[in-house]
């Protein structure tokens, strides 16, 4: 009764007094309403009011960067706000409840190094706002930028070595080491640059030559000092090209083109007739001097020259000529220095009748076959100087005027001059370098024709031009395919051939001999014949598709001079059925609840299907037609008509309800492999929660013991807490001053110890593996279904005795009082076996046995706990 009154008093306090007190405090708090405020932890903090908060510009969008943190004096919930000035970007967003600030836009210190924001906190009635400055710190995210692009300068070719020619400037917007810029040049042998100032100079001992290289393109690299970017050190650079135009200086003399010169005078020529035209050019083509021709001597007053065009003309009638051969010395240039002029000789013959055809001359006299040996692919515009050919027509005047024409494959060569008067040195010039290819033909043959132009006879001459080519290493070995695919069975013997690669180099000699090598991470197990290109496995190598089924590596084809090309080889190791399926154990144990299947599983270590695809089957079962098995998944279940244990008992007279199956796992490879295992299945019905747990744990007694110990510990703990609270309350309510109250303990009756014994594992039934002794040591016969006597109800605590008459009496009572004994709970788990029920027992008795066992265990624990609680209550009263 006392505990009931205490419980009612607790309910009264909980539902009436506490709400009334809370309302009173709330009314009192509202009378003094203070505004909320932010915490300020200083500039380096990550929570507070964001004052002087710094954030790196490379922080990813979506990062939680700060937490607004504040409070309300009345402890009301607060909400946070974060706003920006109108027209500015909103870089951050705050969660009103948690105060978590998230970056929502990318930062760029170079564009905005400081962000102004308004943070606020409110409790719903008062709002406090503060303006804060957020500083964006630098990250190395900017590359140096060159100024005043593009870079193009003119430098005279006679500039002294070591002279500075230009200064480049690059600016990096980053700060610190990331903003410092240094310079260097990509590979260049004519120029150098100062790494700090960017001054570009001509290298020492190097000179510029307009005639060799009229322009230089120098690549300048500007590189910063490096810095952190997104947590990693990063060095950024940029490049710019400086175009240096070499200005030609007057350091090369002029020269005549097409020498020697021959001209002719015919007997029918008239005064003023053109005899020959010389042509000269200044050696300094970038800044050439003007051309000026003049006759130094040899003209005998009968020839004149045009100072601009170089045309030599006859000034008198041919009949007044006193000589048949004139040698005229012609000068180009006005200066007297060695670099200012050039002199050539023009030979002029006097002819009269067209009675001579054109004739080709060599070094030994007239000939109609000219041969030369040269390397393939000469540069376009090159003169074939191996030919010493002169063409001549001994007639004079128009009779000695003819055209030169070169007939042959394509437009490979051209002849100069194309029109000849009397006699000329024949020059053959390369026009198409691709046509002069040794691989297309080692010999080129042309016909050189000389045909008169303005004569009725149209005399002509023909000469064979034969060019013998020498090979150069102008071809790289070329594979017949960019990649090769090979397949090989696993476990193939070492040295097995995979694939043969072929690369062709059309060059001759050592340049056309190809050698093969392989390299790459997957090439260790393979080798290649250096000359045939046959790829095979290493003699010691064994390929296993289960370990690795794909390999790829590179093949290198290299000629005798080191020119090479690459191709990729992909090797697939084909899986063979070389593994049998395997069960984890040869004897499998499973418990099957009616209506729920069990599953067996085997593993095949082959790499590919169908070699690792397993089919399951039941080879042998006694009796048959009890189980079905899914051939693909290995799921075993009872036949659909088996729905209860009664049907099982009708099929077999054994009460163990165990079957042994011989199951087979077979793969689908060819040839197919299989393995078998014995599967023992124990069939049960679904049981209540406690019995099901005990059944599942029958192989793990420590698991059952742990569960029981845990339940007892929880109950004992709750009992101790409750008893302590009751004792404190009773002590406070029954305290009598000034005398001390003596509490007498009621006599205690010895209680027999109880024990819980570990079950012995027997196959009498799923739920018959656990037995507990009663307090008297007798066996709790759950199978009989006899009900167990209920434990006695707990006794109410006794009323306290009247106060003692004096302190002496109390002292005497304390002296004679027996010391308290702390209540304990003891238990022993003991296994106990019992006989199996007879086969004639009905299913109802089996069900009763399961329920009795579960209830007996719970009742035993409950009874002991209630006795201990009563004893504790009596001890404190």
Secondary structure, 3 states (H helix, E strand, C coil): CHHHHHHHHHHHHHHHHHHHHHHHHHHHHHCCCCCCEECCCCCCCCEECCCCEEEECCCCCCCEEEEECEECCCCCCCEEEEEECCCCCCCEEECCCCCEEEECCCCCCCCCCEEEEEEEEECCCCEEEEEEEEEEECCCCCCCEECCCCEEEEEECCCCCCCEEEECCEECCCCHHHHCEEEEECCCCCEEECCCCCEEEECCCCCCCCCCCCEEEEEEEEEECCEEECCEEECCEEEEEEEEEEECCCCCCCEECCCCEEEEEECCCCCCCEEEECCEECCCCCCCCCCCEEEEECCCCCEEECCCCCEEEECCCHHHCCCCEEEEEEEECCCCCCCCCEEEEEEEEEECCCCCCCEEEECCEECCEEEEEEECCCCCCCECCCCCEEEECCCCHHHHEEEEEEECCCCCEEEECCEEECEEEEEEEECCHHHCCCCCCCEEEEEEEEEECCCCCCCEEEEEEEEEEECCCCCCCEECCCEEEEEEECCCCCCCEEEECCEECCCCHHHHCCEEEEECCCCCCEEECCCCCEEEECCCCCCCCCCCCEEEEEEEEECCCCCEEEEEEEEEEECCCCCCCEECCCEEEEEEECCCCEECCEECCCCCCCCCCEEEEEEEECCCCCEEECCCCCEEEECCCCCCHHHHHHHCCCCCCEEEEEEEEEECCCCCCEEEEEEEEEEECCCCHHHHHHHHCCCCHHHHHHHHHHHHHHHHHHHHHHHHHHHHHHHHHCCCCCCCCCCCCCCCCCCCCCCCCCCCCCCCCCCCCCCCECCCCCECCCCCCCCCCCCCCCCCCCCCCCCCCCHHHHHHHHHHCCCCCCCCCCCCCCCCCCCCCCCCCCHHHHHHHHHHHHHHHHHHHHHHHHHHHHHHHHHHC
